[in-house]
């Protein structure tokens, strides 16, 4: 498996984070990766739509750039901000 720091950097780059967030977990599973992403959303946001968009974008980008299949992307909403 590629270096976990590289994968965290890649995910951070997808969403243009200025620093590497602590809210990214990467777990190696049989046949690929399982990613855990912890996010905050704005009050009134359509959470299921945002989560599905993130899931799809991350899964595609990580698999395309690393060649490692992403089996699952778990999205955790940790905060709702005003």
N, C-alpha and C positions, 0 to 999 in steps of 0.2 A: 504494500500500500504506500502511496505517496505520503510524504510528511504531513502530519495533521496541521501544523502551522501554515503550510502552503494552502491546504484546503480551506482553513479559516480565512486566510487572506483572500482567496478566490471568492468566497461567499461575500466577504466584506466589500470586495471590489464590485460585485454584481449590483449591490445596493448603494454603492458610493459612500460607505461609512468612512469617516475621517480617521478613525482609529479602529483597531481590531476589537470587536465587541466580545464580552465574556459570555454572551447569550447564544453561543454556537457550540453544540456538542456533536462530536463525530464518533460513531461507533462502527467498527468493522464487524460485519455479519457474514455468514456463509453466502457467497455469491455477490457481495457488494457492500454498500455503505448504508447506514441508517443515520440520518441527521436530525438533531433536535435544535429548533430555533425558537428563542424566546423574544417576543416582540411587545411593543406598546403601540396602541392605536388611539386615534382621536375619537372622542365621544361622538356618537352618531354614525360612525363608520360601519359599513356592511362587513362585519367580521368574517362570515363564511366566504364572501367574494375575495376579500383581501388575502385570507389564508390560502385559498385555492390558487390565486395568482402567484403568491410567493412560492408555494409548493411546486407548481409547474415550472416556473422560471428557474428556481434553484436546481431542481432535478435535471432539467435539460442542460443547463450551463455546466454543472459539475460533471455530468456524464460526458458531455461533448469535449470539455477541456482536459479531462483526466483519463478518459477511456474506462473508468470504473463505474459500473452500474450503481445508481442510487435506488435502493429498494424501497425506501420510505423516508418521507420528510414529515416529522412531527412538528406542528406549530403550537406554541404555548403563548397565549395572551397573558402577559404578566401585569399589564397596567392599561388603564383607560385614562387618557389625559384630556383636559379641556382645551 
